[in-house]
Amino acid sequence: MKLSRRAFLMALGLGSAGLVGVRLGLPRWLAARPVRSIEELPDEARALVAAAFADVRADRVVDLHVHALGLGGESSGCWVNPRFRSHWHPVQRLVFELYLGAAGVRDDASADRAYVERLLALQRAANPAGRLLLLAFDAWVGEDGVEDRSASMFVVPDEHVCALARAHPELLACASVHPYRPDALERLERARAAGAVAVKWLPNAQNIDPAAQRCRPFYRRLAELGLPLLVHTGDERAVWNAAGAELGNPQRLEPALEEGATVVALHCASLGECADRTRGGARRSAFELFVELLARAPGPGRLFGEISAVTLLNRGAKPLEVLLERTDLHERLLDGSDYPLVALDPLTSLGQLERRGFLDPADRTPLRAVFEANPLLFDFVLKRRLRLVRPEGARAFRPEVFETARLFDKLSGR
């Protein structure tokens, strides 16, 4: 059937109105709810929280994956690519507004302060004895060592997260230093002197090849300083302008391990495929490559896997099944939330986890109550409730997976 010009324009208008409606309405619908204390939860939900902490030392819990966000107000130095605030890029604007809404930010003028205030409120209500590792985020940097803001989604300076950590005992600072910068080692030294206890890279979105020879001096200095390197592994879907999964190939971490660095593979490479560098470039699951590397990690360095995002809707069942099944790997696994992503309601499906056999149906309603009160606490309690039922008994993440302060024991001399 031929579509008339009038009908086409009417359909286009309705579609545009629908997009505008989604952009205006969805962030409000998914906006953060007020933080509620554990005491305000229903009895069943309080029981799940108590069980989650029963055999975990609360003061040894450090959430290793908490993003710092800001719009640059109040001299924070934070920066967001203008296209994410532009009406000419409605989809990208919607994505960024969803992040801000889930994090409780409602006013651009006070966004930087509001983000931190809500984050602290969530942590104090969830586990006042524990701490959060707050992540800086460096810009996209070219092969010539020059940063390109036009290719970057956002920037969070090391100075910002270090200042917040000095001001709030609930926070630890994680720097983000691009190794291609001519002054990378000097920046690393400054961040350490300012109080940073780790360094974070997202190679896919920052243009970092962890296997590049030029990164080896950086790895050696990390090892000397005792600073762990947190590296996103696998595909990247949350950050704009990502380069696909290849720069997140866990096999590219081998030079860091050879130089003696402690490396944390974020997400355990649980999404996407990469070229197997040991088998002629054959495409394989990034997660399989991570598990193999964990078993044969070369050099004097130490490799860990971090389990944020493994419960999200876009992950397959296999990574979570293997991570629960392989209790022999648990001493090498560490927990993180990936906040504020965990505060976005649709990204975690309790129903899907139940259907896949990872969650007791009786836990769904009380877990939902925990999410509505405190999504940061929800992520911790959910992972503590995950089970893999086997004839010989149920498998679950061991308590040590959540006692993540052990990552920093070398830095503190413990």
GIPE-V605412 format. One record per backbone hydrogen bond with DSSP energy under -0.5 kcal/mol. CO is the residue of the C=O (numbers start at 0). NH is the residue of the N-H. E is the energy in kcal/mol with one decimal. If there is no record, write none. Layout:
# GIPE-V605412
{{CO NH E} {CO NH E}}
This chain:
# GIPE-V605412
{{1 3 -0.5} {3 7 -2.7} {4 8 -2.5} {5 9 -2.3} {6 10 -2.7} {7 11 -2.7} {8 12 -2.4} {9 13 -2.6} {10 14 -2.7} {11 15 -2.5} {12 16 -2.6} {13 17 -2.5} {14 18 -2.3} {15 19 -2.6} {16 20 -2.7} {17 21 -2.5} {18 22 -2.6} {19 23 -2.4} {20 24 -2.9} {21 25 -2.5} {24 28 -2.4} {25 29 -2.5} {27 30 -0.9} {36 39 -1.0} {37 40 -1.6} {41 45 -2.5} {42 46 -2.1} {43 47 -1.5} {44 48 -2.0} {45 49 -2.5} {46 50 -2.3} {47 51 -2.1} {48 52 -1.5} {49 53 -0.7} {50 53 -0.5} {52 55 -1.0} {55 57 -0.8} {56 59 -2.2} {57 60 -1.2} {59 61 -0.7} {59 404 -2.3} {60 130 -2.1} {61 63 -0.7} {62 132 -3.0} {64 337 -2.0} {64 338 -1.2} {65 134 -2.8} {71 74 -0.5} {72 75 -1.5} {78 154 -2.6} {80 83 -2.2} {81 84 -1.9} {82 85 -0.7} {85 88 -1.2} {88 92 -2.5} {89 93 -2.4} {90 94 -2.3} {91 95 -2.0} {92 96 -2.4} {93 97 -2.3} {94 98 -1.8} {95 99 -2.3} {96 100 -2.9} {97 101 -2.6} {98 102 -1.4} {99 104 -2.9} {100 31 -2.4} {100 103 -1.5} {103 105 -0.6} {106 109 -0.8} {107 110 -1.3} {109 113 -2.9} {110 114 -2.6} {111 115 -1.4} {112 116 -2.6} {113 117 -2.3} {114 118 -2.0} {115 119 -2.6} {116 120 -2.0} {117 121 -2.7} {118 122 -2.2} {119 123 -2.7} {120 124 -1.8} {121 125 -1.9} {122 126 -2.9} {123 127 -0.6} {126 129 -1.7} {130 62 -2.4} {131 133 -0.8} {131 171 -2.9} {132 65 -1.5} {132 134 -0.5} {133 173 -2.5} {134 67 -1.4} {136 155 -2.4} {139 147 -3.0} {141 144 -2.1} {145 141 -2.5} {147 150 -1.0} {148 151 -1.3} {152 80 -2.9} {154 78 -2.3} {155 136 -2.5} {156 160 -1.4} {157 161 -2.4} {158 162 -2.1} {159 163 -2.1} {160 164 -2.2} {161 165 -2.0} {162 166 -1.6} {163 167 -1.8} {167 170 -2.0} {169 131 -2.6} {171 133 -3.2} {172 174 -0.5} {172 196 -2.9} {172 197 -0.6} {173 135 -2.6} {174 199 -2.6} {175 177 -0.5} {177 180 -1.3} {180 183 -1.8} {182 186 -2.8} {183 187 -2.3} {184 188 -2.2} {185 189 -2.4} {186 190 -2.5} {187 191 -2.3} {188 192 -2.5} {189 193 -1.7} {190 195 -2.7} {191 194 -1.3} {196 227 -0.7} {197 174 -2.3} {198 229 -3.6} {200 231 -2.2} {201 204 -1.4} {201 205 -1.3} {202 206 -1.5} {202 207 -1.3} {203 242 -1.7} {205 140 -1.6} {207 209 -0.8} {208 211 -2.1} {211 214 -1.7} {212 215 -1.7} {214 218 -2.1} {215 219 -2.5} {216 220 -2.0} {217 221 -2.3} {218 222 -2.3} {219 223 -2.1} {220 224 -2.3} {221 225 -1.2} {221 226 -2.0} {225 227 -0.6} {227 198 -2.0} {227 229 -0.6} {228 230 -0.6} {228 263 -3.0} {229 200 -2.8} {230 265 -2.7} {238 241 -0.8} {244 247 -1.4} {245 248 -1.8} {247 233 -2.7} {248 251 -2.0} {249 252 -1.9} {250 253 -1.4} {252 255 -0.6} {252 256 -1.6} {253 257 -2.6} {254 258 -1.6} {255 260 -2.3} {256 259 -1.4} {256 300 -2.3} {260 262 -0.6} {260 301 -0.9} {261 228 -2.9} {262 264 -0.6} {262 303 -2.6} {263 230 -2.8} {263 265 -1.0} {264 267 -1.7} {264 305 -2.5} {265 232 -1.3} {265 268 -1.2} {266 269 -1.4} {270 234 -3.2} {271 285 -2.4} {273 283 -2.7} {274 276 -0.9} {275 278 -1.3} {275 280 -2.5} {275 281 -0.5} {278 281 -1.0} {281 275 -3.0} {283 273 -2.6} {284 288 -1.9} {285 289 -2.0} {286 290 -2.4} {287 291 -2.2} {288 292 -2.2} {289 293 -2.5} {290 294 -1.4} {291 295 -1.3} {292 296 -0.6} {301 262 -3.0} {303 264 -3.0} {304 333 -2.5} {306 309 -1.3} {308 311 -1.6} {311 314 -1.7} {315 319 -0.6} {316 320 -2.4} {317 321 -2.7} {318 322 -2.6} {319 323 -2.2} {320 324 -2.4} {321 325 -2.9} {324 326 -2.0} {325 328 -2.1} {326 329 -0.9} {328 331 -2.5} {329 332 -1.5} {331 304 -2.8} {333 306 -2.3} {334 63 -1.4} {337 340 -1.8} {338 66 -2.6} {339 342 -1.7} {340 343 -1.8} {342 344 -0.9} {343 346 -1.6} {344 347 -1.2} {346 312 -3.4} {346 348 -0.5} {347 349 -0.7} {348 352 -2.0} {349 353 -2.2} {350 354 -2.6} {351 355 -2.0} {352 357 -2.5} {352 358 -0.8} {353 356 -1.5} {356 388 -0.5} {357 386 -2.4} {359 362 -2.4} {360 363 -1.1} {361 365 -0.5} {362 366 -2.3} {363 367 -2.2} {364 368 -1.7} {365 369 -1.8} {366 370 -2.4} {367 371 -2.2} {368 372 -1.2} {369 373 -2.9} {372 35 -1.9} {373 377 -2.4} {374 378 -1.8} {375 379 -1.2} {376 380 -2.7} {377 381 -3.2} {378 382 -1.8} {379 383 -1.5} {380 384 -1.1} {381 384 -0.9} {381 385 -1.0} {387 394 -2.6} {389 392 -2.3} {392 389 -0.8} {394 387 -2.1} {397 400 -1.9} {398 401 -1.8} {398 402 -0.8} {400 334 -1.4} {401 403 -1.6} {402 405 -1.2} {403 406 -2.0} {404 407 -1.7} {405 408 -1.0} {407 411 -1.9} {408 412 -0.8} {408 413 -2.3}}
